[in-house]
């Protein structure tokens, strides 16, 4: 997977500064741009979906968010 991402220019591989057995993998500028584009596309999509909801549906979603936050907070 890492080799494929490297070939696509999405990640860069650099040797570890103190341990020659290890390689440090990080996002390239192209990889960061791709993730930013995907994030923007998802945000645009959900914004459009939310615009289509009526006030009752929006209120239901708000209530659901509170419930989900409670579940997460109580699971720690």
C-alpha positions in Angstrom: 0.0 0.0 0.0 2.8 2.4 0.9 4.7 1.7 -2.3 1.5 2.3 -4.3 0.9 5.6 -2.5 4.5 6.6 -3.1 4.2 5.8 -6.8 1.1 7.9 -7.0 2.9 10.8 -5.3 0.5 10.8 -2.3 3.1 10.1 0.4 6.9 10.6 0.8 9.2 8.1 2.4 12.2 9.3 4.4 14.7 7.3 6.4 14.4 7.5 10.2 17.1 9.9 11.5 18.5 7.5 14.1 17.2 4.0 13.2 18.2 2.9 9.7 15.7 0.0 9.9 12.7 2.4 9.9 11.1 4.6 7.3 9.0 7.7 8.1 6.0 8.0 5.8 4.2 11.3 5.5 1.7 13.0 3.2 3.1 14.8 0.2 1.7 18.1 -0.9 -0.4 16.2 -3.4 -1.7 13.8 -0.7 -2.6 16.8 1.5 -4.4 18.5 -1.4 -6.4 15.3 -2.1 -7.5 15.0 1.5 -8.4 18.7 1.6 -10.4 18.3 -1.7 -12.3 15.2 -0.3 -13.0 17.0 2.9 -14.4 20.0 1.1 -16.5 17.8 -1.1 -18.0 16.0 1.9 -18.7 19.3 3.7 -20.5 20.7 0.6 -22.5 17.5 0.2 -23.7 17.5 3.8 -24.5 21.2 3.7 -26.7 20.6 0.6 -28.4 17.7 2.3 -29.1 19.7 5.5 -30.6 22.6 3.4 -33.3 20.2 2.1 -34.5 19.4 5.6 -37.4 21.1 7.4 -37.2 22.5 10.9 -38.7 19.4 12.5 -36.0 17.2 10.9 -33.3 19.7 11.9 -34.5 19.6 15.5 -34.5 15.7 15.4 -30.9 15.8 14.2 -29.9 18.2 17.0 -31.5 15.9 19.6 -29.7 12.9 18.1 -26.4 14.7 18.3 -26.9 15.3 22.0 -27.7 11.6 22.5 -24.7 10.5 20.6 -22.4 12.8 22.5 -23.8 11.4 25.8 -23.1 7.9 24.6 -19.5 8.8 23.6 -18.9 10.7 26.9 -20.2 7.8 28.9 -18.2 5.2 27.1 -14.8 6.5 28.2 
